[in-house]
């Protein structure tokens, strides 16, 4: 007969509202599938802080200001889209040192999710924009190093380019830049958050009339008009607020962690 007494101390589930950092990081790494992309961003935990997370802050970018604001808000974890490390060795000097030092002094964890958070099917920037615009039949679109990180589909009904731009402006709260290279009607739409100006040729090949992206690039200016595709630029920053906010909300659902979004628009 086996002894029913447990041979080791059994711990119950952690109380909602706090989670060990390492557990949270493991959960995030898995949920975001962070190893799936050849991303120059060092995705994952970039700076290790306190061992227990009770409060989360989210922001698009990492700057001294966002780090300090996160610390001042009482956050133990700052969740960002654009982190501090981008594929090359970086001396801890100048502003980079100040950023790292500000986080370390506050014992703040910094977690970055770049391409995995553009591409994520539930909380990704593109998935969230597609949902907000009621995109029908969303399909993978927007090649990035062999991975489709955006979405393409149809709006529920065709609308004028002006009405569509107005709708996007309502969604982001910022003015769009519109290059009307195609028919003045939006129905078949591709979405690539951030720097997607290079996706015009792919949009044309996919039979889309309009591409919605973040930031314009001069070298792609003529593409819209010569491929016959409308391009609506809604801002790099403004198209990338969605993912970090949705991810922080997901952490609240999963672990009961309160969070806040730190809004530091760049106007770009
Ligand atoms: Zn970006």
Boltz pocket constraint, residues with backbone or C-beta under 6 A from the ligand:
constraints:
  - pocket:
      binder: B
      contacts: [[A, 81], [A, 82], [A, 193], [A, 194], [A, 195], [A, 236], [A, 240]]
      max_distance: 6.0
